[in-house]
Amino acid sequence: MIDLDTLDEKFSIEGEVGFAELENDLVFLTISNKYADADICLYGGHVTSFRPHKTMDLLWMSPDSMFEVGKPIRGGIPVCFPWFGPHKSDPQKPQHGFARLMYWNVAETATTPTGETRVRLQLSSSEETKNYWPFDFEAELDITVGSKLNVLLKVTNTSNESFEFGSALHTYFYLSGIENIGIEGLQGTTYYNQLNPGNEVQEEAVLHIREALTRHYLDTEAAVVISDPVFRRRILVEKTGSKVTTVWNPGKEACATIGDLPDDGYESFVCVEAVNAFNNLICLAPGATHETSAIIGLEA
Ligand SMILES: O=P(O)(O)OC[C@H]1O[C@@H](O)[C@H](O)[C@@H](O)[C@@H]1O
């Protein structure tokens, strides 16, 4: 991990990109441009805030998030890799993989010709990652902050054998209240219902969440809209390179058991996640690359 001064010297852009220890001693890259402000924690390569001008944050952060090395950050956009959910054979390995528990290196910061800010972060295989997963890989997060936020996760197989992996861009969206919102775009889609195991089809055009919900919508690349009439906004959630969309809210009871969520935390967010898992794991041949992205912004 390089220090703040070196990061500043190599990667800051005056008035646009800087570095700061915003929480404990974790280093954040801060962005401010003509479209939006955003914060990215280098630990986890984790976007914690995206505030297009003239609206509140699109992302929700738990006020009880720990910001501690070895623990995941709660809120924003956790990057799950190289598996999603529990490890398939070893429950001791971290839920949602190790990428959210490691420092990512800054590779580049730049201003695009239209004034957006582009940041590239990298995580490569190491002795540490091989404690969890035996393969050589290079992962890159290519994040563009403009009127929309585009988070692209690129994974390259740098080993000499094929491997299979799962991933997710596990976005927490900030809501006026879980009971106020509707999620559009999933009608007619089959989902795996994790809380009542089995596949079901969503009949309704708009999903309203009234209790704990963990649904993995299968074989869908559709965009989703989170409509929040109280905050008077419609958040458009697009994605590429992902065929599973997970919608998660823990509900009141489970929320109270999760240490880094306040008891009423479930009222303020919903996760809509761009996932590769289940029947859509990614198989990569040596030298091959897979890209998946989540693109979020206000509906025009
Ligand atoms: O608490 P974590 O590890 O960040 O996971 C949060 C949730 O993430 C969701 O994607 C999973 O479907 C849920 O089962 C899980 O509870």
The ligand as an SDF file (V2000), in Angstrom:
LIG
                    3D

 16 16  0  0  0  0  0  0  0  0999 V2000
  -23.5340   -9.7190    4.6700 O   0  0  0  0  0  0  0  0  0  0  0  0
  -22.9070   -9.8990    3.3260 P   0  0  0  0  0  0  0  0  0  0  0  0
  -21.8560  -10.9850    3.3230 O   0  0  0  0  0  0  0  0  0  0  0  0
  -22.3510   -8.6210    2.7750 O   0  0  0  0  0  0  0  0  0  0  0  0
  -24.0440  -10.3880    2.3600 O   0  0  0  0  0  0  0  0  0  0  0  0
  -25.2310   -9.6750    2.2500 C   0  0  0  0  0  0  0  0  0  0  0  0
  -26.2430  -10.4300    1.3820 C   0  0  0  0  0  0  0  0  0  0  0  0
  -25.7910  -10.4340    0.0650 O   0  0  0  0  0  0  0  0  0  0  0  0
  -26.7540  -10.9490   -0.8700 C   0  0  0  0  0  0  0  0  0  0  0  0
  -26.2710  -10.8510   -2.1510 O   0  0  0  0  0  0  0  0  0  0  0  0
  -27.0100  -12.3960   -0.5410 C   0  0  0  0  0  0  0  0  0  0  0  0
  -27.9540  -12.9350   -1.4220 O   0  0  0  0  0  0  0  0  0  0  0  0
  -27.5330  -12.4990    0.8980 C   0  0  0  0  0  0  0  0  0  0  0  0
  -27.7150  -13.8630    1.2450 O   0  0  0  0  0  0  0  0  0  0  0  0
  -26.5190  -11.8510    1.8660 C   0  0  0  0  0  0  0  0  0  0  0  0
  -27.0470  -11.8480    3.1610 O   0  0  0  0  0  0  0  0  0  0  0  0
  1  2  2  0
  2  3  1  0
  2  4  1  0
  2  5  1  0
  5  6  1  0
  6  7  1  0
  7  8  1  0
  7 15  1  0
  8  9  1  0
  9 10  1  0
  9 11  1  0
 11 12  1  0
 11 13  1  0
 13 14  1  0
 13 15  1  0
 15 16  1  0
M  END
$$$$
